[in-house]
Amino acid sequence: MPVSLPALPWPENAFEPYTSARTISFHYGKHHKAYVDNLNKLIAGTPQDNRSLEEIIRFAAADPSRAAIFNNAAQVWNHTFFWHCMKPGGGGKPAGDVLRAIDEGLGGYEKFVEQFKAAATGRFGSGWAWLIIEGAALKIISTPNAENPLAKGQKALLTCDVWEHAYYLDYQNRRPDFVQAFIDHLINWDFVAENLR
């Protein structure tokens, strides 16, 4: 199969008490896996089954009739990216180049937190909050459903999944509490720094 389910970069219980092993198990083992399986069924026997995931996303994003392929491919990419956006002992204020970029591009860490929380909690329904680079500008955006910066020619630095399956077992309808825990305890600023280069 051309698209595979990548291994998690940490154990399923790595983020307790902020995100439970049960949530990660369902989120990764059921949701992420289903996107991989569905995508492989959709592209089997087509020219897409020899393309990279990024190429499949760009191909499918260009035509609304390919929405099923786009949704599954983008969700595979989004989730894989999201797993790397978290690490045990993460979160809090970054340092070095990342902090400088946030200071210069967004007006400081406190402004980043305010804008990122607004993007994540203000997303109606399912979607994602992102820290991106567009051109030379650092921006915070929110996308619905499977949409992602890659399909729009933007570069993703960080994301937070705000689909209910990302937090409902632990936080029920308290999305703001999940987003705050993500910011305070989970963000992998080392991964953000790699993406910034």
PyMOL CGO cylinders between C-alpha atoms (Angstrom):
from pymol import cmd
from pymol.cgo import CYLINDER

trace = [
    CYLINDER, 0.00, 0.00, 0.00, 1.37, 3.42, -0.89, 0.3, 1, 1, 1, 1, 1, 1,
    CYLINDER, 1.37, 3.42, -0.89, 0.26, 5.20, 2.29, 0.3, 1, 1, 1, 1, 1, 1,
    CYLINDER, 0.26, 5.20, 2.29, 1.03, 3.69, 5.69, 0.3, 1, 1, 1, 1, 1, 1,
    CYLINDER, 1.03, 3.69, 5.69, 0.13, 4.53, 9.26, 0.3, 1, 1, 1, 1, 1, 1,
    CYLINDER, 0.13, 4.53, 9.26, 3.32, 5.99, 10.79, 0.3, 1, 1, 1, 1, 1, 1,
    CYLINDER, 3.32, 5.99, 10.79, 4.34, 4.96, 14.28, 0.3, 1, 1, 1, 1, 1, 1,
    CYLINDER, 4.34, 4.96, 14.28, 3.63, 7.42, 17.07, 0.3, 1, 1, 1, 1, 1, 1,
    CYLINDER, 3.63, 7.42, 17.07, 6.75, 9.32, 18.17, 0.3, 1, 1, 1, 1, 1, 1,
    CYLINDER, 6.75, 9.32, 18.17, 6.01, 8.60, 21.88, 0.3, 1, 1, 1, 1, 1, 1,
    CYLINDER, 6.01, 8.60, 21.88, 4.07, 6.04, 23.99, 0.3, 1, 1, 1, 1, 1, 1,
    CYLINDER, 4.07, 6.04, 23.99, 0.27, 6.36, 24.10, 0.3, 1, 1, 1, 1, 1, 1,
    CYLINDER, 0.27, 6.36, 24.10, 0.38, 7.32, 27.80, 0.3, 1, 1, 1, 1, 1, 1,
    CYLINDER, 0.38, 7.32, 27.80, 3.03, 10.03, 27.30, 0.3, 1, 1, 1, 1, 1, 1,
    CYLINDER, 3.03, 10.03, 27.30, 0.69, 12.96, 27.95, 0.3, 1, 1, 1, 1, 1, 1,
    CYLINDER, 0.69, 12.96, 27.95, -1.27, 11.92, 31.01, 0.3, 1, 1, 1, 1, 1, 1,
    CYLINDER, -1.27, 11.92, 31.01, -2.99, 13.64, 32.77, 0.3, 1, 1, 1, 1, 1, 1,
    CYLINDER, -2.99, 13.64, 32.77, -3.43, 16.24, 29.99, 0.3, 1, 1, 1, 1, 1, 1,
    CYLINDER, -3.43, 16.24, 29.99, -4.43, 13.71, 27.32, 0.3, 1, 1, 1, 1, 1, 1,
    CYLINDER, -4.43, 13.71, 27.32, -5.15, 10.12, 28.31, 0.3, 1, 1, 1, 1, 1, 1,
    CYLINDER, -5.15, 10.12, 28.31, -3.75, 6.96, 26.75, 0.3, 1, 1, 1, 1, 1, 1,
    CYLINDER, -3.75, 6.96, 26.75, -7.37, 6.03, 25.97, 0.3, 1, 1, 1, 1, 1, 1,
    CYLINDER, -7.37, 6.03, 25.97, -7.83, 9.20, 23.91, 0.3, 1, 1, 1, 1, 1, 1,
    CYLINDER, -7.83, 9.20, 23.91, -4.57, 8.65, 22.02, 0.3, 1, 1, 1, 1, 1, 1,
    CYLINDER, -4.57, 8.65, 22.02, -5.46, 4.98, 21.42, 0.3, 1, 1, 1, 1, 1, 1,
    CYLINDER, -5.46, 4.98, 21.42, -8.83, 5.87, 19.86, 0.3, 1, 1, 1, 1, 1, 1,
    CYLINDER, -8.83, 5.87, 19.86, -7.53, 8.94, 18.05, 0.3, 1, 1, 1, 1, 1, 1,
    CYLINDER, -7.53, 8.94, 18.05, -4.54, 7.17, 16.50, 0.3, 1, 1, 1, 1, 1, 1,
    CYLINDER, -4.54, 7.17, 16.50, -5.67, 3.56, 16.31, 0.3, 1, 1, 1, 1, 1, 1,
    CYLINDER, -5.67, 3.56, 16.31, -9.20, 4.23, 15.08, 0.3, 1, 1, 1, 1, 1, 1,
    CYLINDER, -9.20, 4.23, 15.08, -9.46, 7.70, 13.48, 0.3, 1, 1, 1, 1, 1, 1,
    CYLINDER, -9.46, 7.70, 13.48, -5.99, 8.12, 11.97, 0.3, 1, 1, 1, 1, 1, 1,
    CYLINDER, -5.99, 8.12, 11.97, -5.90, 4.48, 10.85, 0.3, 1, 1, 1, 1, 1, 1,
    CYLINDER, -5.90, 4.48, 10.85, -9.33, 4.81, 9.21, 0.3, 1, 1, 1, 1, 1, 1,
    CYLINDER, -9.33, 4.81, 9.21, -8.12, 7.77, 7.13, 0.3, 1, 1, 1, 1, 1, 1,
    CYLINDER, -8.12, 7.77, 7.13, -5.11, 5.72, 5.97, 0.3, 1, 1, 1, 1, 1, 1,
    CYLINDER, -5.11, 5.72, 5.97, -7.27, 2.70, 5.12, 0.3, 1, 1, 1, 1, 1, 1,
    CYLINDER, -7.27, 2.70, 5.12, -9.91, 4.78, 3.32, 0.3, 1, 1, 1, 1, 1, 1,
    CYLINDER, -9.91, 4.78, 3.32, -7.30, 6.67, 1.30, 0.3, 1, 1, 1, 1, 1, 1,
    CYLINDER, -7.30, 6.67, 1.30, -5.63, 3.47, 0.15, 0.3, 1, 1, 1, 1, 1, 1,
    CYLINDER, -5.63, 3.47, 0.15, -8.99, 2.11, -1.03, 0.3, 1, 1, 1, 1, 1, 1,
    CYLINDER, -8.99, 2.11, -1.03, -9.76, 5.34, -2.90, 0.3, 1, 1, 1, 1, 1, 1,
    CYLINDER, -9.76, 5.34, -2.90, -6.44, 5.49, -4.77, 0.3, 1, 1, 1, 1, 1, 1,
    CYLINDER, -6.44, 5.49, -4.77, -5.90, 1.77, -5.40, 0.3, 1, 1, 1, 1, 1, 1,
    CYLINDER, -5.90, 1.77, -5.40, -5.18, 1.14, -9.07, 0.3, 1, 1, 1, 1, 1, 1,
    CYLINDER, -5.18, 1.14, -9.07, -4.97, 4.84, -9.93, 0.3, 1, 1, 1, 1, 1, 1,
    CYLINDER, -4.97, 4.84, -9.93, -1.91, 6.98, -10.74, 0.3, 1, 1, 1, 1, 1, 1,
    CYLINDER, -1.91, 6.98, -10.74, -2.17, 8.36, -7.19, 0.3, 1, 1, 1, 1, 1, 1,
    CYLINDER, -2.17, 8.36, -7.19, -1.04, 5.12, -5.61, 0.3, 1, 1, 1, 1, 1, 1,
    CYLINDER, -1.04, 5.12, -5.61, 2.54, 5.90, -6.69, 0.3, 1, 1, 1, 1, 1, 1,
    CYLINDER, 2.54, 5.90, -6.69, 2.56, 9.51, -5.49, 0.3, 1, 1, 1, 1, 1, 1,
    CYLINDER, 2.56, 9.51, -5.49, 3.64, 11.00, -2.18, 0.3, 1, 1, 1, 1, 1, 1,
    CYLINDER, 3.64, 11.00, -2.18, 0.99, 12.02, 0.33, 0.3, 1, 1, 1, 1, 1, 1,
    CYLINDER, 0.99, 12.02, 0.33, 1.74, 15.70, -0.36, 0.3, 1, 1, 1, 1, 1, 1,
    CYLINDER, 1.74, 15.70, -0.36, 1.31, 15.17, -4.11, 0.3, 1, 1, 1, 1, 1, 1,
    CYLINDER, 1.31, 15.17, -4.11, -2.01, 13.39, -3.53, 0.3, 1, 1, 1, 1, 1, 1,
    CYLINDER, -2.01, 13.39, -3.53, -3.24, 16.29, -1.37, 0.3, 1, 1, 1, 1, 1, 1,
    CYLINDER, -3.24, 16.29, -1.37, -2.33, 18.89, -4.00, 0.3, 1, 1, 1, 1, 1, 1,
    CYLINDER, -2.33, 18.89, -4.00, -3.87, 16.78, -6.78, 0.3, 1, 1, 1, 1, 1, 1,
    CYLINDER, -3.87, 16.78, -6.78, -7.14, 16.28, -4.90, 0.3, 1, 1, 1, 1, 1, 1,
    CYLINDER, -7.14, 16.28, -4.90, -7.36, 19.88, -3.63, 0.3, 1, 1, 1, 1, 1, 1,
    CYLINDER, -7.36, 19.88, -3.63, -7.44, 21.14, -7.22, 0.3, 1, 1, 1, 1, 1, 1,
    CYLINDER, -7.44, 21.14, -7.22, -10.80, 19.51, -8.03, 0.3, 1, 1, 1, 1, 1, 1,
    CYLINDER, -10.80, 19.51, -8.03, -13.94, 19.41, -5.82, 0.3, 1, 1, 1, 1, 1, 1,
    CYLINDER, -13.94, 19.41, -5.82, -14.93, 16.09, -7.40, 0.3, 1, 1, 1, 1, 1, 1,
    CYLINDER, -14.93, 16.09, -7.40, -11.93, 14.57, -5.60, 0.3, 1, 1, 1, 1, 1, 1,
    CYLINDER, -11.93, 14.57, -5.60, -13.17, 15.65, -2.15, 0.3, 1, 1, 1, 1, 1, 1,
    CYLINDER, -13.17, 15.65, -2.15, -13.13, 12.12, -0.69, 0.3, 1, 1, 1, 1, 1, 1,
    CYLINDER, -13.13, 12.12, -0.69, -9.50, 11.63, -1.68, 0.3, 1, 1, 1, 1, 1, 1,
    CYLINDER, -9.50, 11.63, -1.68, -8.58, 15.08, -0.38, 0.3, 1, 1, 1, 1, 1, 1,
    CYLINDER, -8.58, 15.08, -0.38, -10.37, 14.63, 2.96, 0.3, 1, 1, 1, 1, 1, 1,
    CYLINDER, -10.37, 14.63, 2.96, -8.70, 11.32, 3.73, 0.3, 1, 1, 1, 1, 1, 1,
    CYLINDER, -8.70, 11.32, 3.73, -5.25, 12.29, 2.43, 0.3, 1, 1, 1, 1, 1, 1,
    CYLINDER, -5.25, 12.29, 2.43, -5.28, 15.63, 4.25, 0.3, 1, 1, 1, 1, 1, 1,
    CYLINDER, -5.28, 15.63, 4.25, -6.42, 13.99, 7.48, 0.3, 1, 1, 1, 1, 1, 1,
    CYLINDER, -6.42, 13.99, 7.48, -3.59, 11.45, 7.25, 0.3, 1, 1, 1, 1, 1, 1,
    CYLINDER, -3.59, 11.45, 7.25, -1.13, 14.33, 6.80, 0.3, 1, 1, 1, 1, 1, 1,
    CYLINDER, -1.13, 14.33, 6.80, -2.76, 16.54, 9.46, 0.3, 1, 1, 1, 1, 1, 1,
    CYLINDER, -2.76, 16.54, 9.46, -2.70, 13.81, 12.10, 0.3, 1, 1, 1, 1, 1, 1,
    CYLINDER, -2.70, 13.81, 12.10, 0.87, 12.76, 11.36, 0.3, 1, 1, 1, 1, 1, 1,
    CYLINDER, 0.87, 12.76, 11.36, 1.91, 16.40, 11.66, 0.3, 1, 1, 1, 1, 1, 1,
    CYLINDER, 1.91, 16.40, 11.66, -0.14, 16.84, 14.87, 0.3, 1, 1, 1, 1, 1, 1,
    CYLINDER, -0.14, 16.84, 14.87, 1.56, 13.90, 16.63, 0.3, 1, 1, 1, 1, 1, 1,
    CYLINDER, 1.56, 13.90, 16.63, 4.93, 15.59, 16.07, 0.3, 1, 1, 1, 1, 1, 1,
    CYLINDER, 4.93, 15.59, 16.07, 3.58, 18.89, 17.42, 0.3, 1, 1, 1, 1, 1, 1,
    CYLINDER, 3.58, 18.89, 17.42, 3.46, 17.33, 20.90, 0.3, 1, 1, 1, 1, 1, 1,
    CYLINDER, 3.46, 17.33, 20.90, 6.09, 15.95, 23.25, 0.3, 1, 1, 1, 1, 1, 1,
    CYLINDER, 6.09, 15.95, 23.25, 6.22, 14.87, 26.89, 0.3, 1, 1, 1, 1, 1, 1,
    CYLINDER, 6.22, 14.87, 26.89, 7.20, 17.83, 29.04, 0.3, 1, 1, 1, 1, 1, 1,
    CYLINDER, 7.20, 17.83, 29.04, 6.39, 20.24, 26.24, 0.3, 1, 1, 1, 1, 1, 1,
    CYLINDER, 6.39, 20.24, 26.24, 4.45, 23.48, 26.17, 0.3, 1, 1, 1, 1, 1, 1,
    CYLINDER, 4.45, 23.48, 26.17, 5.09, 26.80, 27.79, 0.3, 1, 1, 1, 1, 1, 1,
    CYLINDER, 5.09, 26.80, 27.79, 7.10, 29.63, 26.34, 0.3, 1, 1, 1, 1, 1, 1,
    CYLINDER, 7.10, 29.63, 26.34, 9.55, 28.72, 23.57, 0.3, 1, 1, 1, 1, 1, 1,
    CYLINDER, 9.55, 28.72, 23.57, 13.10, 30.04, 23.26, 0.3, 1, 1, 1, 1, 1, 1,
    CYLINDER, 13.10, 30.04, 23.26, 15.62, 30.92, 20.58, 0.3, 1, 1, 1, 1, 1, 1,
    CYLINDER, 15.62, 30.92, 20.58, 14.58, 31.40, 16.96, 0.3, 1, 1, 1, 1, 1, 1,
    CYLINDER, 14.58, 31.40, 16.96, 10.97, 30.40, 17.60, 0.3, 1, 1, 1, 1, 1, 1,
    CYLINDER, 10.97, 30.40, 17.60, 10.50, 33.01, 20.31, 0.3, 1, 1, 1, 1, 1, 1,
    CYLINDER, 10.50, 33.01, 20.31, 12.19, 35.64, 18.14, 0.3, 1, 1, 1, 1, 1, 1,
    CYLINDER, 12.19, 35.64, 18.14, 9.88, 34.79, 15.23, 0.3, 1, 1, 1, 1, 1, 1,
    CYLINDER, 9.88, 34.79, 15.23, 6.81, 34.97, 17.48, 0.3, 1, 1, 1, 1, 1, 1,
    CYLINDER, 6.81, 34.97, 17.48, 7.96, 38.27, 19.00, 0.3, 1, 1, 1, 1, 1, 1,
    CYLINDER, 7.96, 38.27, 19.00, 8.60, 39.81, 15.58, 0.3, 1, 1, 1, 1, 1, 1,
    CYLINDER, 8.60, 39.81, 15.58, 5.68, 38.27, 13.70, 0.3, 1, 1, 1, 1, 1, 1,
    CYLINDER, 5.68, 38.27, 13.70, 2.91, 38.17, 16.29, 0.3, 1, 1, 1, 1, 1, 1,
    CYLINDER, 2.91, 38.17, 16.29, 3.86, 40.75, 18.89, 0.3, 1, 1, 1, 1, 1, 1,
    CYLINDER, 3.86, 40.75, 18.89, 5.08, 38.37, 21.60, 0.3, 1, 1, 1, 1, 1, 1,
    CYLINDER, 5.08, 38.37, 21.60, 4.28, 35.05, 23.24, 0.3, 1, 1, 1, 1, 1, 1,
    CYLINDER, 4.28, 35.05, 23.24, 1.20, 36.35, 25.08, 0.3, 1, 1, 1, 1, 1, 1,
    CYLINDER, 1.20, 36.35, 25.08, -0.26, 37.53, 21.75, 0.3, 1, 1, 1, 1, 1, 1,
    CYLINDER, -0.26, 37.53, 21.75, 0.52, 34.13, 20.23, 0.3, 1, 1, 1, 1, 1, 1,
    CYLINDER, 0.52, 34.13, 20.23, -1.36, 32.39, 23.07, 0.3, 1, 1, 1, 1, 1, 1,
    CYLINDER, -1.36, 32.39, 23.07, -4.32, 34.75, 22.76, 0.3, 1, 1, 1, 1, 1, 1,
    CYLINDER, -4.32, 34.75, 22.76, -4.57, 34.36, 18.97, 0.3, 1, 1, 1, 1, 1, 1,
    CYLINDER, -4.57, 34.36, 18.97, -3.94, 30.60, 18.92, 0.3, 1, 1, 1, 1, 1, 1,
    CYLINDER, -3.94, 30.60, 18.92, -6.57, 29.98, 21.59, 0.3, 1, 1, 1, 1, 1, 1,
    CYLINDER, -6.57, 29.98, 21.59, -9.04, 32.15, 19.68, 0.3, 1, 1, 1, 1, 1, 1,
    CYLINDER, -9.04, 32.15, 19.68, -8.38, 30.22, 16.46, 0.3, 1, 1, 1, 1, 1, 1,
    CYLINDER, -8.38, 30.22, 16.46, -8.77, 26.86, 18.19, 0.3, 1, 1, 1, 1, 1, 1,
    CYLINDER, -8.77, 26.86, 18.19, -11.79, 27.61, 20.37, 0.3, 1, 1, 1, 1, 1, 1,
    CYLINDER, -11.79, 27.61, 20.37, -13.52, 29.81, 17.80, 0.3, 1, 1, 1, 1, 1, 1,
    CYLINDER, -13.52, 29.81, 17.80, -13.55, 27.12, 15.11, 0.3, 1, 1, 1, 1, 1, 1,
    CYLINDER, -13.55, 27.12, 15.11, -17.22, 26.14, 14.74, 0.3, 1, 1, 1, 1, 1, 1,
    CYLINDER, -17.22, 26.14, 14.74, -17.47, 22.38, 14.47, 0.3, 1, 1, 1, 1, 1, 1,
    CYLINDER, -17.47, 22.38, 14.47, -14.47, 20.28, 13.52, 0.3, 1, 1, 1, 1, 1, 1,
    CYLINDER, -14.47, 20.28, 13.52, -11.12, 21.57, 12.35, 0.3, 1, 1, 1, 1, 1, 1,
    CYLINDER, -11.12, 21.57, 12.35, -7.61, 22.70, 13.18, 0.3, 1, 1, 1, 1, 1, 1,
    CYLINDER, -7.61, 22.70, 13.18, -5.72, 25.71, 14.54, 0.3, 1, 1, 1, 1, 1, 1,
    CYLINDER, -5.72, 25.71, 14.54, -2.38, 26.38, 12.84, 0.3, 1, 1, 1, 1, 1, 1,
    CYLINDER, -2.38, 26.38, 12.84, 0.73, 28.51, 13.20, 0.3, 1, 1, 1, 1, 1, 1,
    CYLINDER, 0.73, 28.51, 13.20, 1.96, 29.00, 9.63, 0.3, 1, 1, 1, 1, 1, 1,
    CYLINDER, 1.96, 29.00, 9.63, 4.30, 30.95, 7.40, 0.3, 1, 1, 1, 1, 1, 1,
    CYLINDER, 4.30, 30.95, 7.40, 2.73, 32.57, 4.36, 0.3, 1, 1, 1, 1, 1, 1,
    CYLINDER, 2.73, 32.57, 4.36, 5.32, 34.32, 2.23, 0.3, 1, 1, 1, 1, 1, 1,
    CYLINDER, 5.32, 34.32, 2.23, 7.56, 35.76, 4.93, 0.3, 1, 1, 1, 1, 1, 1,
    CYLINDER, 7.56, 35.76, 4.93, 4.74, 36.38, 7.42, 0.3, 1, 1, 1, 1, 1, 1,
    CYLINDER, 4.74, 36.38, 7.42, 3.98, 34.35, 10.53, 0.3, 1, 1, 1, 1, 1, 1,
    CYLINDER, 3.98, 34.35, 10.53, 0.22, 33.85, 10.92, 0.3, 1, 1, 1, 1, 1, 1,
    CYLINDER, 0.22, 33.85, 10.92, -2.31, 31.96, 12.98, 0.3, 1, 1, 1, 1, 1, 1,
    CYLINDER, -2.31, 31.96, 12.98, -5.22, 30.48, 11.07, 0.3, 1, 1, 1, 1, 1, 1,
    CYLINDER, -5.22, 30.48, 11.07, -8.04, 28.02, 11.57, 0.3, 1, 1, 1, 1, 1, 1,
    CYLINDER, -8.04, 28.02, 11.57, -9.24, 25.53, 8.98, 0.3, 1, 1, 1, 1, 1, 1,
    CYLINDER, -9.24, 25.53, 8.98, -12.45, 23.48, 8.88, 0.3, 1, 1, 1, 1, 1, 1,
    CYLINDER, -12.45, 23.48, 8.88, -12.63, 19.71, 8.65, 0.3, 1, 1, 1, 1, 1, 1,
    CYLINDER, -12.63, 19.71, 8.65, -9.62, 18.32, 6.71, 0.3, 1, 1, 1, 1, 1, 1,
    CYLINDER, -9.62, 18.32, 6.71, -8.37, 21.56, 5.17, 0.3, 1, 1, 1, 1, 1, 1,
    CYLINDER, -8.37, 21.56, 5.17, -4.72, 22.34, 5.76, 0.3, 1, 1, 1, 1, 1, 1,
    CYLINDER, -4.72, 22.34, 5.76, -2.05, 24.92, 4.87, 0.3, 1, 1, 1, 1, 1, 1,
    CYLINDER, -2.05, 24.92, 4.87, -0.28, 22.55, 2.48, 0.3, 1, 1, 1, 1, 1, 1,
    CYLINDER, -0.28, 22.55, 2.48, -3.21, 22.69, 0.05, 0.3, 1, 1, 1, 1, 1, 1,
    CYLINDER, -3.21, 22.69, 0.05, -3.00, 26.50, 0.06, 0.3, 1, 1, 1, 1, 1, 1,
    CYLINDER, -3.00, 26.50, 0.06, 0.73, 26.79, -0.52, 0.3, 1, 1, 1, 1, 1, 1,
    CYLINDER, 0.73, 26.79, -0.52, 1.42, 27.78, 3.08, 0.3, 1, 1, 1, 1, 1, 1,
    CYLINDER, 1.42, 27.78, 3.08, 4.02, 26.24, 5.40, 0.3, 1, 1, 1, 1, 1, 1,
    CYLINDER, 4.02, 26.24, 5.40, 2.73, 24.70, 8.63, 0.3, 1, 1, 1, 1, 1, 1,
    CYLINDER, 2.73, 24.70, 8.63, 4.78, 25.15, 11.80, 0.3, 1, 1, 1, 1, 1, 1,
    CYLINDER, 4.78, 25.15, 11.80, 2.34, 23.92, 14.46, 0.3, 1, 1, 1, 1, 1, 1,
    CYLINDER, 2.34, 23.92, 14.46, -1.21, 22.57, 14.70, 0.3, 1, 1, 1, 1, 1, 1,
    CYLINDER, -1.21, 22.57, 14.70, -3.79, 21.67, 17.31, 0.3, 1, 1, 1, 1, 1, 1,
    CYLINDER, -3.79, 21.67, 17.31, -6.56, 19.24, 16.40, 0.3, 1, 1, 1, 1, 1, 1,
    CYLINDER, -6.56, 19.24, 16.40, -9.94, 20.54, 17.59, 0.3, 1, 1, 1, 1, 1, 1,
    CYLINDER, -9.94, 20.54, 17.59, -12.12, 17.76, 16.25, 0.3, 1, 1, 1, 1, 1, 1,
    CYLINDER, -12.12, 17.76, 16.25, -14.08, 16.42, 19.23, 0.3, 1, 1, 1, 1, 1, 1,
    CYLINDER, -14.08, 16.42, 19.23, -12.36, 13.03, 19.04, 0.3, 1, 1, 1, 1, 1, 1,
    CYLINDER, -12.36, 13.03, 19.04, -9.10, 14.79, 20.00, 0.3, 1, 1, 1, 1, 1, 1,
    CYLINDER, -9.10, 14.79, 20.00, -10.35, 15.73, 23.45, 0.3, 1, 1, 1, 1, 1, 1,
    CYLINDER, -10.35, 15.73, 23.45, -13.92, 14.59, 24.24, 0.3, 1, 1, 1, 1, 1, 1,
    CYLINDER, -13.92, 14.59, 24.24, -13.04, 11.51, 26.33, 0.3, 1, 1, 1, 1, 1, 1,
    CYLINDER, -13.04, 11.51, 26.33, -10.92, 13.69, 28.63, 0.3, 1, 1, 1, 1, 1, 1,
    CYLINDER, -10.92, 13.69, 28.63, -12.56, 17.12, 28.47, 0.3, 1, 1, 1, 1, 1, 1,
    CYLINDER, -12.56, 17.12, 28.47, -16.11, 16.49, 27.18, 0.3, 1, 1, 1, 1, 1, 1,
    CYLINDER, -16.11, 16.49, 27.18, -17.34, 19.84, 25.81, 0.3, 1, 1, 1, 1, 1, 1,
    CYLINDER, -17.34, 19.84, 25.81, -14.54, 21.88, 27.44, 0.3, 1, 1, 1, 1, 1, 1,
    CYLINDER, -14.54, 21.88, 27.44, -12.50, 22.55, 24.29, 0.3, 1, 1, 1, 1, 1, 1,
    CYLINDER, -12.50, 22.55, 24.29, -10.88, 25.68, 25.83, 0.3, 1, 1, 1, 1, 1, 1,
    CYLINDER, -10.88, 25.68, 25.83, -9.44, 23.55, 28.66, 0.3, 1, 1, 1, 1, 1, 1,
    CYLINDER, -9.44, 23.55, 28.66, -7.93, 21.10, 26.15, 0.3, 1, 1, 1, 1, 1, 1,
    CYLINDER, -7.93, 21.10, 26.15, -6.44, 23.94, 24.11, 0.3, 1, 1, 1, 1, 1, 1,
    CYLINDER, -6.44, 23.94, 24.11, -4.95, 25.51, 27.24, 0.3, 1, 1, 1, 1, 1, 1,
    CYLINDER, -4.95, 25.51, 27.24, -3.42, 22.16, 28.26, 0.3, 1, 1, 1, 1, 1, 1,
    CYLINDER, -3.42, 22.16, 28.26, -1.99, 21.78, 24.75, 0.3, 1, 1, 1, 1, 1, 1,
    CYLINDER, -1.99, 21.78, 24.75, -0.36, 25.22, 24.95, 0.3, 1, 1, 1, 1, 1, 1,
    CYLINDER, -0.36, 25.22, 24.95, 0.88, 24.87, 28.53, 0.3, 1, 1, 1, 1, 1, 1,
    CYLINDER, 0.88, 24.87, 28.53, 2.03, 21.23, 28.55, 0.3, 1, 1, 1, 1, 1, 1,
    CYLINDER, 2.03, 21.23, 28.55, 2.16, 19.58, 25.12, 0.3, 1, 1, 1, 1, 1, 1,
    CYLINDER, 2.16, 19.58, 25.12, 3.60, 21.80, 22.36, 0.3, 1, 1, 1, 1, 1, 1,
    CYLINDER, 3.60, 21.80, 22.36, 6.82, 20.44, 20.88, 0.3, 1, 1, 1, 1, 1, 1,
    CYLINDER, 6.82, 20.44, 20.88, 8.69, 23.69, 20.24, 0.3, 1, 1, 1, 1, 1, 1,
    CYLINDER, 8.69, 23.69, 20.24, 11.68, 21.71, 18.92, 0.3, 1, 1, 1, 1, 1, 1,
    CYLINDER, 11.68, 21.71, 18.92, 9.48, 20.48, 16.05, 0.3, 1, 1, 1, 1, 1, 1,
    CYLINDER, 9.48, 20.48, 16.05, 8.26, 24.04, 15.43, 0.3, 1, 1, 1, 1, 1, 1,
    CYLINDER, 8.26, 24.04, 15.43, 11.92, 25.17, 15.28, 0.3, 1, 1, 1, 1, 1, 1,
    CYLINDER, 11.92, 25.17, 15.28, 12.69, 22.46, 12.67, 0.3, 1, 1, 1, 1, 1, 1,
    CYLINDER, 12.69, 22.46, 12.67, 9.77, 23.64, 10.54, 0.3, 1, 1, 1, 1, 1, 1,
    CYLINDER, 9.77, 23.64, 10.54, 10.87, 27.25, 10.88, 0.3, 1, 1, 1, 1, 1, 1,
    CYLINDER, 10.87, 27.25, 10.88, 14.22, 26.52, 9.19, 0.3, 1, 1, 1, 1, 1, 1,
]
cmd.load_cgo(trace, "trace")
